[in-house]
Amino acid sequence: MAVNRMFRTCPTTGLVFQQPAERLIIVNAVTAVVFLLIGGLLALGVVLTRWPAVHWLAADRFYQVLTAHGIDMLIFWMIFFEIAVLYFCSAVLLRSRIATPRIGWTAYGLMLIGALVNNYSVLRGDSSVMMTSYVPMQAHWTFYLGLILFAVGALVACFVFFGTLVVAKSERTYVGSVPLVTFGAITAAIIAVFTIASGAIILIPTFLWSIGLISHIDPIMYRTIWWAFGHSSQQINVAAHISVWYAIAAVVFGAKPLSERVSRMAFLLYIFFLQLASAHHLLVDPGLSSTWKIFNTSYAMYLAVLASMVHGLTVPGAIEVAQREKGYNHGLFEWLRKAPWGNPVFSGMFISLIGFGFLGGISGVMMGTEQLNLIIHNTLYVPGHFHATVVIGSTLAFMAFTYFLIPVLFRREVMFPRIAKWQPYVFGFGMYGVALFLMAAGTLGVPRRDWDITFAGNAFPYEFPGAAFLMLGLAGISGVIAITGGGMYLLNTIGSVFLGKRIVTPDFAYVRASAGVAPSRKPVAAAITGHGSTIGAWGLVAPGTFSLAMVFLASFVLYYFINWKYLATVWPLK
């Protein structure tokens, strides 16, 4: 069998693209953006219905739209883009041919068919079961079949990624260990295998139940296993978007991690503890033992949090060191003031990092504490939290990375550079508001997944305080702003990819590997594919980052005890 060994070298970055790998990256990334478009349009229905003053959609339509929005955003948009990231981190960063491109296309086909089948099932009107699809609610059998097909395709794509690592190693396309960005992608892929296996364990029986071959699915068993799939899928996102942070730091600043060994150890902590420590959806469930809950909340969670804190320090710390080496040494924060805030690649990444850490990280620890979980779980606090992690953290990081890929991968100029400059701010700060105000409403007890929080017409209506309605209104306004920012991204991305001015390279051609692949002499390639040192392992070489870390710690402690104060108000003893 003939193997395509045709490569091109990007003249501006020095990155090397094999033709089949390039095509697979492009098709997965473009498909991801299409599902982001669909999910974004559906988000408008969710936002305007949760906004009490508007309350746009009828109940049946709201739950249908909410189901499709959640799945399209949390699963299809994210994982299609992450598969593109996996191929980029293996074939491109390792200067390797992709293993079994035909199987890669088969994986893509299964994922696409599965996503389309699932959307068809929801939009036909009989599968409005939310993303969790909790039994005994039963969706149409095509709902489960679509998810299974998508999961199988994603699993196959992960094995193509692993195969590419083997090819690169055997053909010696790189020297030493894999770059840190690739190591992070390996972490995401390992977590993905665990996640998809958990999904298969529960989705296949549920599919058989939907077609009548199984008479009963135990709800407690379903919930327990489903969250090994449902929440672990977020951990794929975390590992992937942190890899993108490191990549962007290298691309924009030539920044190296303060201690590459420590960063790699943090990724390993994700593999061992992140899935376990984040199962806050199960802490009040009767199906889990007290021993497991104590280990989860008192040990595993904090090892996972430690890993995130390492990444939260080393990424801005590496940027600070790189900036100080360029002469930005005045005071604590000149390095940050002089950063390229007009470059959407950087601004999107940094807004993502701060939002993920302060809003997603702190709120995640709150929900991972069993006692605090009692007052905020199954409220709007939960979607507020995951809009901070998945949307601000992952989606905004992927948006930022797109602005780098448009000229490098698609060989097109960004069509609307001024819109691109402002887009991360509009989307990011709009989503900051969504996350904050939803969490505030949740703290006041407003339930999630409810079409009407007043329960009007019910035998036992409930009067929430006026502050709850204010928070929902502010969340609605913030949501419209965020959707506007998402529209700016989609306009720029779709316009640039299909209509943007083509970047013409003199004497452009794909060359055979036998003719010699051009070495990575360009600064970008050297930074992103190289290795860091231990420049900051034991010394305070990034005082500005250290100061920001202290602000984070103070914020965490303050918010932690505020929530314990809220908890104390529901205790019967004085």
N, C-alpha and C positions, 0 to 999 in steps of 0.2 A: 504493500500500500504506500502510495506516494505521500510524503509529508510536506506540507507547505512551510518552507523556511524563508519566506519573503518578509523582510524587515524594512522599516523606515526609521530614521533618526530625526526627531524634532530639532530643527535648527536653532530654536531659541532656548529650549530647556535641556537638550541632550538626552531626553528620554527615548527609549527604543520601543517601537510598536511592531508586533507581528501582525500581519494582515488579518488572519482569522480571529485572533484575540481582539483586535481593534473593532472588528465588526460585531462581535458578541458584546463587548463593552457598550458600544453605541446603541444596539437594539435594546439591551436591558435598561440602560439609562433613559432612553426615549420613552419606553413603555412605562417606566416608573413615573415620569413626568405626566403622562397621559392620565394615569390613575390619581395622581395628585390633583390634576385639573377636575376630574370627576368628584373626588372627595371634597375639594374646595367648594364646588358648586353646592354639594349637599350640606356642607358646613353652614352655608348661608341660611338654609332652612332650620337647622338646629339652633343657631344663634338667635334668629328672629323669633323663634317660638319660645325659647327659654326667657327671652326678654319680656317681662310681664306686661309692659305697656303695649307691645306689639302682638305677641302670642299668635303667630301667623298661621301655623298649620293645625289641622284637625288632629285628634289624638292618633287615629290609625295611621295617617300619613307621617306624623312625627316619628313614631316608632319604626316605621319602614325606613325613613330617611336616616334616622340615628343608627340603625343597623348597618346600612350600606356605607355611611360615612365612616363609622368605626373600622370596618373591615378594609375598606379601600385605603384608608390612611395608615392604620396601624400594621396592616399585613402587606397589602399589594404594593403600595407606593414604597414603603420602607424596604421590603425584601428584594424587589426588583432592583432598586438602586444599590442595595448592599451586595447583590451578586455582581453588579458592575464593578463595585469597589474591590471585591475579592479577585476578580480577573485582573484588574489594574494592579493590585498589590502583588500578584504573583507573576503574570506574564510580563508586564511592563517594568516593574521595579527590579525584577530579577533578570530582565533582558532575555527572556526565554520564549520558546514557542509554547502555545497552550496545548495541554494534553487533550486528545480526543475531541476536536472541535465539533465533529458530528454529534457526539453525545451531548456537548454543550448546547447545540441547537435543539436537540430532543428535550433537554431539560427546560429550555426556554419555551418550547411549544407546549409542554405539559403545564407549566406555570401560567401561560397565557390562557389556555383553554380552561384551566381550573378557575382563574380569576373571572373570566367571562361567564362561565356556568354559574358561579356563585352570585355574581351581580344579577344575572337573569333570574335566579331563584328569589332573590330579595325583592327586586323591582316588579316581579309578577304579582306580588302582594300576599303570599302565604308563608313567608319566612321571616317575619319581623320579630326575631328572637334575640336581638342585640348581638354583640360580638361574642359574648360568653355562651350564648345558646343554651342556657341552663335547662336541664330537664326538670320537671316533666313537660315543659314546653317543647313542642316538636315542630321542626321546620320541614319543608318539602325535601325529599331525598336528594334533589339536585344541590341543595345548600351544602350538605355534608360531602357529596361527591366532588364538588368544586374545590372545597378546602383540601380534600385528600389528594386530588390531582396536583394542586398547587404545591402542597407539601412534598410530594414525591419528586416533582420537578426541582424544587429548591434543594432537596437532599442530593439529587443527582448532580446539580450544579456545584454543591459543596465538594463532592468527590472529584469532579473535574478540577476544582481548585487544588485539592490535595494532590491529584495526579500531576498537575503543573509544577508543584513544589518538587515532586520526585524527579520530573524531567529536568528541571533547572539544576538540581543537585547532581544528577547523573551526567549531565552534559557540561557541568562546571561553568555555568553562565555567570556566576558570582563567586566572590572570594569570602571565606570566613562564614560567619553566621548570617542569617537573613536580616535585612534591615528591620528596625524597630516597628516601622509602619506595617510591614509584612507580618511581623510577629503578632501585632494587634489583630490583623485580619485572620491569622490562624486561630487566635483566641475566639473571635466571633464565629468562625466556622465550627470549632469544636462545640461551643455552646449551641450552635444551630443544630448539630446532629442530635444532641441530647434533647433539644426542644422538639424537633420533628418526630423523634421516636416516641416521646411522651404524647404528642398529638395523635400519632397513629394508634397508640394503645387505647385512646378514648374515642377518637373519631370513627374508626372502623366499626366498633360495636354499635355506636350511635347511628351510623349509616344503615347497618343491618336492622336496627330497631325501626328506623324510618320506613323501611320497605317491608316490615312485618315478619322478618326472620327471627327476631329476638323480641320477646314479649315485654321485657322490663329492663330499665337501666336505673340502678340505685343512685339517687341524687347526691348522697354524701360521697360515694365513690367517684361519681362524675366530677364533682367540684374539686376534689383533692387532686385527681390526675389532670384535670383540665388546666389547673393553675400551674402545674409543672410545665405545661405547654404555653399557656397564655401569658404568664408573667416572664417566663424565661425568654420569650420572644423579644421582650424589652431589653434583656441583657445582651442579645445580639446587637441591638441598636447601640447600646452603650459602648461595647467594645469597638464597633465599627466607627462610631462618630469620634471617639477618642483617637483612633488611628488617623482619622481625617484631621483632627486638631494637630497632631504631630506632623502630618504631611504638610499642612498649610504653614505651620511655624517654620518648617524647613524651606518651603517654596518661597515665602515672602521675605524671611529674614536670614535664611541659611542657619537657623537655630538648631543646636544639638541638645538633646536632653541633659539635664544636670547630672544625672547618673543613669546611664542606660541599663545597668544591672538592676537598679531599684525599679525602674519603669517596667522592665520585663517581669520582675517579681510581682508587681502590682497586677499585671495582666494574668499571671498564674493564680493570684488570689481570686480574681473574677471566676476562673474556671472552677475552683474548689468551693467557693462560698457564695458567689453572687446569686445564683438561682435559689439556694436555700434561704438566704437571708432576706430575700425580697418577697417571700410568700405571706405578705401581711393580710391578704384576702382570706386566709384560713385560720387566723389566730383565735377567732371566737367559734370556730366550727367544732362539733363534738367528735369528728372523725379522727382527730389528731391527739396524741398523748401530751400530757403536761411536760414530760421530759423533752419531747421534740420542741415544744414551744419555748421552753426555757433555754435550750441550746440555740434555737433560732434567734431569739430576741436578745440574749445576753452574750453570745459568743460569735456565731457566724456573721450576724449583721455587722458587727463592728470591724471584723476583718475585711468584709466587703467595703465598708465605709472608708477604712484605712487605704485601700487600693485607690478609691476615687479621690481621696485627699492627696495621695501621691501624684496622680495625674494632674489634679487641680493646681498643684504647686510647680511641678516640673515643666508644664507647657508654658505658662506665663513667665516662670523663672528663666527658661531657656531663651525666651524672647527678650527678657530684660538683659541677660548677659550679652546676647548678640547686639542689642542696641547700645549698651555701654561700651562695647568694643568699637562701635562706630563713633564714639565721642559724646553720646548723650548721657553725661554723668552728673549733671547738676541736680542736686536734691534727690528726693526719693522717687519722683515720678516723671522726670523729664523724658525718660525712655518711653513712657506710655503716652505722654502728650505729643511727642514727635513721631509716634507710630503712624502708619499710612491709613488714617481713618476714612479717607475717601476711596480706598480700595475695598470693594465689597468682599473680596476673598478674606481679607483680614478682619474687617469690621463684623462680618457675619460670624466668623469663627469666635471672636472675642465676646460678642453679645451672647452667643450660644454657650460659651464657657461660663460666663458669670451667671446667666439664667439657670443653667443646669446645676451649678454648684449651690447658689444661694436659695433658689426657689425649689428646684427638684430635689437636691440633696438633703436639705434641712427638713423639708416636708416628708421625704421618704423615711427618714429616721423617726419622725413622729409616728407615722403609721406603722412602723416596724416595732414600736414599743407596745406590748400587749395592752397595758392599762390605758394608754392614750388612744389606742385603736378603738376602744369602746365608744368614744364620743365622736369620732370623726369618720369611721368607716361606713360605707354605704350612704354617705352624704356627697354633696358636690365637691367636697374636699378632695375626693379621689380623682375625678377628672381634672380638677385644678392641678393636682400633683403631676399627673401624667402628661398634661399639656406643657408643663415645665420641663419634663424629662424628654418625652418623645418629640414634641413640636419645637420648643426652644432649643433643647439639647441636640437632638438628632436631625430633625428636618432643617433647621437653620444652618447647621454645619454642612449638610449635604448641599443646600442652596449655595453656600459660600464656595464649596468645592467645585460646583458647576461652573462658576465664573472663571475658574482656572482651566477647566476642561474644554470650554467652548473654543478657545483659540488653539489649544494644544492637541485635543483629540479630534474635534470636528473641523478644525482648520478654518474657522469663521471668526470674524470680528464681532464683538458684542454690539448688537444693533442699536441699543439705546443706553450709552454709557452713563448719562446723567440719571436716568431711572435706576440703573444698576447701583449707582453710588448711594442712593437714598433707600433703596428697597430693604436692605437688612434692618435699618432703623425703624421703618414703618411696620414691617412684619414683626420684628423682634419685640419692640416696645408695646405694640398692640397685643401680642401674645403674653408679654409680662402682665398686662392688665387682666387678660382672660384668666391666667393662672391665679393671680393674687385675689381677684374678686370672687372667683368660684370657690377658692379655699376659704375666703372670709364667709361666704354664704354657707358653706359646709360646716364651719365652726359654729354657726348659729342654728345648725340642725336641718338645713334644707336638704331633702333627699335627692339622690341621683336617679336618673332614668324616669323621672316623673314628668308627665305632660303638664299637669296643673298642680303647683305646690300648695294651693289653697284647699285642694280636695273639695271643691265646690259641688254641692248636690249630694255628698256622701252623708251617711248617718252620723259620722263623727268628724266634722270638719275641724281644721286646725288653723289658728291664727298665728302666723309668724310675725316677729317684730318688724317694724317699718324698715329697719336697717337691712333686713334680708332682701326686701324688694329693691332697695337702693343698690345693694351689691350685685343683684342680678341685672339691673339696668346698666350699671357701669360695666359689667361683664359683656353685655350685649353691645354697647358702644365700642368697647375694646375689641370685641370679635369682628365687628365690621371693619375697624381699622386694620386688624391682622389679615382679614380676607382681602382687603385692598392691597396690602403688601404682598400677599400670595399671588394676586392677579398681576402685579408689577413683575414678579419673578417669572410667571408663566408667559407673559407678553414678551419679555426679554429673551427667555430661553427658547421658546418655540420660534419666535421671530428670527433670532440669531442663527439657530441651527438650520432653518429652512430658507431664510431669506437674507441672512447676513452676508456682508461682503466676504468673499472667499479670500483666504490668505494664500497668496501665490508664492511658492518657493522655487527659485531658479533651479533647474536641473533636478526637480523632484522625481524620485523613483524609489520603488521597493527593491532592495538588493538581497541576494541570497546570502545565507549565513556563511557559505563557503568563501564568499568574496570578502568576508570580514565585516562584522558589525561595528559601526563607529563607536569608539570608546566614549564614555560619559565624561567629557571634559567640561561641559557647561556647569556653571555654579548650581543651578537648580537640581540637576541630576546628581551631582556630587553630594549635595546636602541631603536629598531625600533618600538616596540609596546607601549613604555612608553610615558610619557608626559614631556614637557620641563617646564621651569620656566620663570622668568622675569629677568634673571641675567644681561642682557644687555639693559634693557628697558631705563634706564636713566643714565647710566654710560658708559664711554669710556673704555670698557673692551676689545675691539678688535681694537687697534690703527692701526694695519696693514691693516685691512679691511677698516677702515675709510680713510686711505691714498689712497687705491685703488679706493674708491668711489670718492675722490676728483680728481683723475686722470680721471676717467670716466666723471665727471662733466665738467672738463676743456676741454676734448675731444669733448664732446657734444656741448658746447658753441662755440668752435672754428669751428667745422664742420657746425653748424647751421648758423653761420654768413657767412661762405664761400658760402653756398648755396644761401643765400640772395644776395650775390655779383654776383653769376651767374645769378640769376633772374634779377638783375638790368641791365645786359647787353642786355636783350631783351626789356626793356622799351624804348619807342620812345622818351621820354623827357630826356633832359640832365640836 
